[in-house]
Amino acid sequence: MSLSVAQISAKIEATLEGVGNGEIRSVAGIRDAGPGDITFLSNPRYGADVGRTSASAVIVGHDWKGSCRGALLRVDNPDRAILAVAAMLAPPEIDMDPGVHLTAVVAEDVQLGDDVRIGAHCVLEPGVRIGAGTRIGAGCYVGHATVVGCQGRIYPNVTVRERAIVGDRVIIHSGTVIGSDGYGYTVETEAGVPCVQKIPHTGSVRIGDDVEIGALVAIDRARFGETRIGNCVKIDNLVQIAHNVIIEDYCGLVAQVGIAGSSRIGSRTVIWGKAGVGGHLDVGEGCEIAAQSGVMKDVPDGATVMGQPARPIQKAFDMRASVQRIPRMRKRLTELEERVKQLEALLGDAAEAESSGE
């Protein structure tokens, strides 16, 4: 699909500067865009790239000062505008063939809602219920007595194990496992030799509505009770959520986050990449955990923390600044030590002279 610059300008209610009859076929980053592309400026650090880009059109804010080779489209919010344009130019979504694929293995008592589509080589165990309009891609496994809500999308090669409950409009990307056993063991001594024994995990996982779970995510079933993911939670790729964790509504977990068992994450909290949260902790509502932080104690509502271990962000910045000053401080300390030695030598000479009566 393609649209003219003028058509796009009208649809996003932009102020057009420049030629409006250029054809736009796709959206691209400002440094990669070429003729036929539209791009945008949101972060001021890329301001100089506007004048260099070969894009046919650039979306900018009303207050941006500068020029470019193509047309300028001035809007109130460039981020929102580019999302709207991307939706206009996106290819139609690929849908699955209606019905259940001939190679799928579906137990006799499985309940399928209207317009459910099941891909090749899927396995749906006894007691499974799938809500209307849900799509389950090729090679997925849905375990015994699992319930999946309406209008969901489960991409190929996802495993949802027994007794899980998945809400409406949930998206689960490939390679994710819902309901794997948690990391729970006990060490017993038998005949003086330590013996590691597995703790059974008989609980389940409950996932709310409008959740999106990225690729290769692991969400462990509870030891007993539930591991719970609230409504509108967005989980990036390669995230580990341990047994009995509770994540409240509207949270965001970015790539490679790990949350240890029985911790609670309050609503509207964002945990950035590679951060870890220890077990049995309480992270409050509206918090922000900076990338690569290690949370070792409870975090109060509204706090922003960073570092290892995680501290209030201003304290963490102060400590980081102190560390950066260490080379200068060591140099200064060496100089002071040398001056002390010189002073001691002078005092020693003076004392010796006084004692000899000179």
C-alpha positions in Angstrom: 0.0 0.0 0.0 1.1 3.6 -0.7 -0.2 7.0 0.1 0.8 10.5 -1.0 2.4 12.9 1.4 -0.6 15.1 1.2 -3.0 12.2 2.1 -0.9 11.2 5.1 -0.7 14.8 6.2 -4.5 15.1 6.1 -5.0 11.8 8.0 -2.7 12.8 10.9 -3.9 16.4 10.9 -0.3 17.7 10.2 0.8 21.1 8.8 2.5 20.3 5.5 5.6 22.1 4.4 6.9 21.2 1.0 5.7 19.1 -1.9 2.7 16.9 -1.1 2.5 14.7 -4.2 5.4 12.4 -3.3 4.5 8.7 -2.8 5.1 7.1 0.5 5.4 3.3 0.7 6.9 2.5 4.1 8.1 3.8 7.4 11.9 3.8 8.2 14.3 5.1 10.8 15.7 8.6 10.2 19.2 7.3 9.4 18.1 4.5 7.1 15.2 6.2 5.2 15.3 6.7 1.5 13.0 7.9 -1.3 9.5 6.6 -0.8 10.0 6.4 3.0 8.5 8.5 5.8 10.4 9.0 9.0 10.1 11.1 12.2 12.0 13.1 14.8 11.1 12.6 18.4 14.5 12.5 20.2 16.4 15.8 19.8 19.7 13.9 19.6 18.8 13.0 16.0 17.9 16.5 15.0 21.0 16.9 12.7 19.9 13.8 10.8 16.7 15.5 9.5 18.8 17.7 7.2 20.7 14.6 6.0 18.0 12.0 5.5 16.8 11.0 2.1 13.3 10.3 3.2 10.5 11.7 1.1 8.8 13.1 4.3 9.7 13.7 7.9 7.3 14.1 10.8 8.4 16.7 13.3 7.0 18.7 16.2 5.5 22.2 15.6 8.5 23.8 17.4 11.3 22.1 15.4 13.5 24.6 13.6 15.3 23.3 10.5 14.8 22.0 7.0 15.1 18.8 5.1 15.3 17.6 1.5 11.8 16.2 1.6 8.5 17.4 2.9 8.0 18.3 6.6 4.8 17.3 8.4 4.4 19.2 11.7 2.3 17.7 14.4 1.7 17.9 18.2 3.1 14.4 18.9 5.5 12.8 16.4 5.6 9.5 18.3 1.8 9.1 18.1 1.7 10.3 14.5 4.3 7.8 13.2 2.4 5.0 14.9 -0.7 6.0 13.0 1.2 6.2 9.7 2.7 2.8 10.3 -0.7 1.3 10.8 -1.9 2.9 7.5 1.0 1.5 5.5 1.2 -1.9 7.2 0.5 -5.0 5.1 -2.7 -6.9 6.0 -2.3 -9.2 9.0 -1.7 -12.9 8.1 -4.5 -15.0 9.4 -4.7 -18.7 9.8 -7.0 -21.0 7.8 -10.4 -21.6 9.4 -11.0 -24.5 11.6 -8.7 -27.2 13.0 -5.8 -28.5 11.0 -6.0 -32.1 10.0 -2.7 -32.9 11.8 -3.7 -31.3 15.1 -4.4 -33.7 18.0 -7.5 -32.5 19.9 -9.0 -34.5 22.8 -12.7 -35.4 22.5 -13.9 -33.1 25.3 -12.1 -30.0 24.2 -14.4 -27.0 23.9 -13.7 -24.6 21.1 -15.6 -21.3 20.7 -16.7 -19.7 17.5 -14.1 -19.1 14.8 -11.2 -20.7 16.8 -8.4 -21.7 14.5 -5.9 -24.4 15.4 -2.7 -24.8 13.4 -0.7 -27.9 12.2 0.6 -30.4 14.8 -1.0 -28.7 17.8 -1.9 -30.8 20.8 -4.9 -29.9 23.0 -5.3 -32.2 26.0 -8.5 -33.2 27.7 -10.5 -30.5 29.5 -9.1 -27.6 27.4 -11.4 -24.7 26.6 -10.5 -22.1 24.0 -12.6 -18.9 23.7 -14.1 -17.5 20.5 -11.8 -16.0 17.9 -8.6 -17.3 19.4 -5.8 -18.4 17.0 -3.3 -21.1 18.1 -0.3 -21.5 15.7 1.5 -24.6 14.6 3.2 -26.8 17.0 1.6 -25.5 20.2 0.8 -27.6 23.3 -2.1 -26.8 25.5 -2.2 -28.9 28.7 -5.0 -30.6 30.6 -7.8 -28.4 31.9 -6.2 -25.2 30.6 -8.6 -22.3 29.8 -7.7 -19.8 27.1 -9.9 -16.7 26.6 -11.4 -15.0 23.6 -9.7 -13.2 20.7 -6.2 -14.4 21.7 -3.2 -15.1 19.5 -0.7 -17.8 20.4 2.1 -18.0 18.0 3.8 -21.3 16.9 5.7 -23.5 19.3 4.2 -22.2 22.6 3.7 -24.5 25.5 0.8 -23.8 28.0 0.9 -26.5 30.6 -1.9 -28.0 32.7 -4.5 -26.0 34.6 -3.3 -22.6 33.4 -5.9 -19.8 32.9 -5.2 -17.3 30.1 -7.5 -14.2 29.8 -9.0 -12.5 26.8 -7.0 -10.9 24.0 -3.7 -12.3 25.2 -0.8 -12.5 22.8 2.0 -15.1 23.4 5.0 -15.2 21.1 6.9 -18.2 20.0 9.0 -20.4 22.3 7.3 -19.2 25.5 6.5 -21.7 28.2 3.6 -21.0 30.6 3.3 -23.2 33.7 6.8 -24.8 33.9 7.8 -26.1 37.3 9.5 -23.6 39.6 13.0 -23.8 41.0 12.1 -25.5 44.2 14.3 -28.2 46.0 15.0 -29.3 49.5 18.2 -30.9 50.7 17.9 -34.0 53.0 20.7 -36.0 54.5 20.6 -39.7 54.0 23.4 -41.8 55.5 25.4 -38.7 55.9 25.2 -37.8 52.2 23.2 -34.7 51.0 20.3 -35.7 48.8 18.6 -33.0 46.7 14.8 -33.6 46.4 12.4 -31.8 44.1 9.5 -29.9 45.7 6.3 -30.6 43.8 4.7 -27.6 42.1 0.9 -28.3 42.1 -0.3 -24.7 41.6 -1.2 -23.0 38.4 -0.6 -19.8 36.4 -3.3 -17.1 35.9 -2.8 -14.5 33.1 -5.2 -11.5 32.9 -6.7 -9.8 29.9 -4.9 -7.8 27.2 -1.5 -9.2 28.2 1.4 -9.6 25.7 4.2 -12.1 26.4 7.3 -12.0 24.2 9.4 -14.8 22.8 11.2 -17.4 25.0 9.6 -16.2 28.3 9.2 -18.7 31.2 6.4 -18.2 33.7 6.6 -20.9 36.4 3.5 -22.5 38.0 3.0 -21.9 41.7 4.2 -24.3 44.3 0.6 -24.1 45.5 -1.9 -21.4 44.7 -1.2 -19.2 41.7 1.5 -17.3 39.8 -0.5 -14.3 38.7 0.0 -11.8 35.8 -2.4 -8.9 35.9 -4.3 -7.1 33.2 -2.5 -5.1 30.5 0.9 -6.4 31.5 3.5 -6.2 28.7 6.4 -8.7 28.9 9.4 -8.5 26.6 11.5 -11.5 25.3 13.7 -13.7 27.5 12.0 -12.9 30.8 11.9 -15.3 33.8 9.0 -15.1 36.2 9.4 -17.6 39.1 6.7 -19.5 41.1 4.1 -17.6 43.1 5.1 -14.2 41.7 2.3 -11.7 41.5 2.6 -8.9 38.9 -0.2 -6.4 39.2 -2.0 -4.5 36.3 -0.2 -2.3 33.7 3.3 -3.4 34.5 6.1 -3.6 31.9 9.0 -6.0 32.0 11.8 -5.5 29.5 14.2 -8.1 28.1 16.1 -10.5 30.3 14.4 -9.4 33.5 14.3 -12.1 36.2 11.9 -12.1 39.2 12.5 -14.7 41.9 9.8 -16.7 43.7 7.0 -15.2 45.8 7.8 -11.5 45.0 5.0 -9.0 44.2 5.3 -6.2 41.6 2.9 -3.4 42.1 0.8 -1.9 39.4 2.2 0.5 36.8 5.8 -0.5 37.6 8.4 -0.8 34.8 11.4 -3.0 35.2 14.1 -2.3 32.6 16.4 -4.8 30.8 18.6 -7.3 32.7 17.3 -6.1 36.1 16.7 -8.8 38.8 14.3 -8.9 41.7 15.1 -11.1 44.7 12.6 -13.5 46.2 9.8 -12.7 48.7 10.1 -9.0 48.0 7.5 -6.3 47.6 8.0 -3.7 44.8 5.4 -0.9 45.2 3.1 0.7 42.7 4.4 3.1 40.0 8.0 2.2 40.5 10.8 2.1 38.0 13.7 -0.3 38.2 16.7 0.8 36.1 18.5 -1.5 33.7 20.8 -4.1 35.3 19.7 -3.3 38.8 19.6 -5.9 41.5 16.7 -5.4 43.9 17.5 -7.0 47.3 14.9 -5.4 49.5 11.4 -3.9 49.3 10.8 -0.9 47.1 8.3 1.7 48.3 5.5 3.1 46.0 6.7 5.5 43.3 10.4 4.9 43.9 13.0 4.8 41.1 16.0 2.7 41.9 19.2 1.5 40.2 22.5 -0.2 40.9 23.7 -3.4 42.5 22.2 -3.6 45.1 19.5 -1.2 43.9 19.3 2.1 45.7 17.2 5.3 45.3 18.4 6.7 42.0 19.9 10.0 43.4 21.9 8.0 45.9 23.1 5.6 43.2 24.2 8.5 41.0 26.1 10.1 43.9 27.9 6.8 44.6 28.7 6.4 40.9 30.1 9.9 40.8 32.2 9.1 43.9 33.6 6.0 42.2 34.6 8.1 39.2 36.5 10.5 41.4 38.6 7.7 42.9 41.6 8.0 40.5 41.8 11.7 41.2 41.5 11.1 44.9 44.2 8.4 44.9 46.5 10.8 43.1 45.8 13.5 45.6 46.3 11.1 48.5 49.7 10.1 47.1 50.7 13.7 46.9 49.6 14.3 50.5 51.5 11.3 51.7 54.6 12.6 50.0 54.1 16.0 51.7 53.6 14.4 55.1 56.9 12.5 54.6 58.6 15.8 53.8 57.1 17.5 56.8 58.1 14.6 59.1 61.6 14.8 57.7 61.8 18.5 58.4 60.4 18.1 61.9 62.9 15.3 62.5 65.8 17.5 61.4 64.5 20.3 63.6 64.1 18.1 66.6 67.6 16.7 66.1 69.1 20.1 65.8 67.4 21.3 69.0 68.6 18.3 71.0 72.2 18.9 69.9 71.9 22.5 71.0 72.6 23.9 67.5 
